Amino acid sequence: MKVCIAYDSKYGNGKKCVEHLRYIMTKKGHDVNIFNILETSPESLPQANLYIFSSPTHIGSPPRKMKKFLKNLNIKTKGAKYSLITTCMDTETKALDKMTALIQPSGLVKAANGVKIKVDRYKGPLEAGYEKRLQIFADDVLKSQ
Ligand SMILES: Cc1cc2nc3c(=O)[nH]c(=O)nc-3n(C[C@H](O)[C@H](O)[C@H](O)COP(=O)(O)O)c2cc1C
């Protein structure tokens, strides 16, 4: 399966998460590409069966650049699915709901519930056991294909 991951990450914690996710999915034989949203545009994401968007929570929301990116998605693959990751200090964050609402018009279909990965402080580190949480997330997302 072709998987496209687009992420934003101020301090590198989210980047570490998506790189680990790529490791998990590649090991299972999937073709995974990662894009930093600052270095690509929403219109130029490649065709894929599954899209994963990963964002930090900033003031209870994804940062403005991620909101803009999700609002301008132009996905051409019919029936493509998506799922979401946010890194946050407070797991009560509604960032995933806000990202879901922005993705709605793109026609992407939700693959599985998103995952919230906790960081200890603004700059991290990631919570202990984040690899296991990403493993469970990957299993859920891939099961729903
Ligand atoms: C300006 C700013 C605002 C933040 N606001 C929140 C917040 O409202 N809730 C929360 O849980 N974390 C908040 N954080 C912590 C971020 O979630 C954390 O820095 C981020 O998840 C780390 O991931 P990254 O290294 O990929 O950027 C904030 C961080 C910054 C820099």
The ligand as an SDF file (V2000), in Angstrom:
LIG
                    3D

 31 33  0  0  0  0  0  0  0  0999 V2000
    3.2950   28.2290   21.1480 C   0  0  0  0  0  0  0  0  0  0  0  0
    3.0100   26.8580   21.7440 C   0  0  0  0  0  0  0  0  0  0  0  0
    1.7470   26.6090   22.2780 C   0  0  0  0  0  0  0  0  0  0  0  0
    1.4570   25.3430   22.8400 C   0  0  0  0  0  0  0  0  0  0  0  0
    0.2060   25.1150   23.3190 N   0  0  0  0  0  0  0  0  0  0  0  0
   -0.1080   23.8690   23.7560 C   0  0  0  0  0  0  0  0  0  0  0  0
   -1.4430   23.5530   24.1520 C   0  0  0  0  0  0  0  0  0  0  0  0
   -2.3540   24.3840   24.1210 O   0  0  0  0  0  0  0  0  0  0  0  0
   -1.7030   22.2920   24.5810 N   0  0  0  0  0  0  0  0  0  0  0  0
   -0.7490   21.3190   24.6330 C   0  0  0  0  0  0  0  0  0  0  0  0
   -1.0760   20.2070   24.9970 O   0  0  0  0  0  0  0  0  0  0  0  0
    0.5410   21.5930   24.2610 N   0  0  0  0  0  0  0  0  0  0  0  0
    0.8680   22.8280   23.8240 C   0  0  0  0  0  0  0  0  0  0  0  0
    2.1600   23.1120   23.4290 N   0  0  0  0  0  0  0  0  0  0  0  0
    3.1880   22.0640   23.5030 C   0  0  0  0  0  0  0  0  0  0  0  0
    3.3250   21.3920   22.1280 C   0  0  0  0  0  0  0  0  0  0  0  0
    2.2570   20.5020   21.9550 O   0  0  0  0  0  0  0  0  0  0  0  0
    4.6540   20.6950   22.0030 C   0  0  0  0  0  0  0  0  0  0  0  0
    5.6500   21.6950   21.9400 O   0  0  0  0  0  0  0  0  0  0  0  0
    4.7060   19.8420   20.7370 C   0  0  0  0  0  0  0  0  0  0  0  0
    3.7650   18.8070   20.7770 O   0  0  0  0  0  0  0  0  0  0  0  0
    6.0700   19.2400   20.5390 C   0  0  0  0  0  0  0  0  0  0  0  0
    6.0720   18.6260   19.2700 O   0  0  0  0  0  0  0  0  0  0  0  0
    7.1150   19.0950   18.1670 P   0  0  0  0  0  0  0  0  0  0  0  0
    8.4710   18.8600   18.7420 O   0  0  0  0  0  0  0  0  0  0  0  0
    6.8640   18.1480   17.0120 O   0  0  0  0  0  0  0  0  0  0  0  0
    6.8600   20.5110   17.8180 O   0  0  0  0  0  0  0  0  0  0  0  0
    2.4620   24.3520   22.8760 C   0  0  0  0  0  0  0  0  0  0  0  0
    3.7410   24.6310   22.3310 C   0  0  0  0  0  0  0  0  0  0  0  0
    4.0160   25.8560   21.7720 C   0  0  0  0  0  0  0  0  0  0  0  0
    5.3830   26.1270   21.1930 C   0  0  0  0  0  0  0  0  0  0  0  0
  1  2  1  0
  2  3  1  0
  2 30  2  0
  3  4  2  0
  4  5  1  0
  4 28  1  0
  5  6  2  0
  6  7  1  0
  6 13  1  0
  7  8  2  0
  7  9  1  0
  9 10  1  0
 10 11  2  0
 10 12  1  0
 12 13  2  0
 13 14  1  0
 14 15  1  0
 14 28  1  0
 15 16  1  0
 16 17  1  0
 16 18  1  0
 18 19  1  0
 18 20  1  0
 20 21  1  0
 20 22  1  0
 22 23  1  0
 23 24  1  0
 24 25  2  0
 24 26  1  0
 24 27  1  0
 28 29  2  0
 29 30  1  0
 30 31  1  0
M  END
$$$$
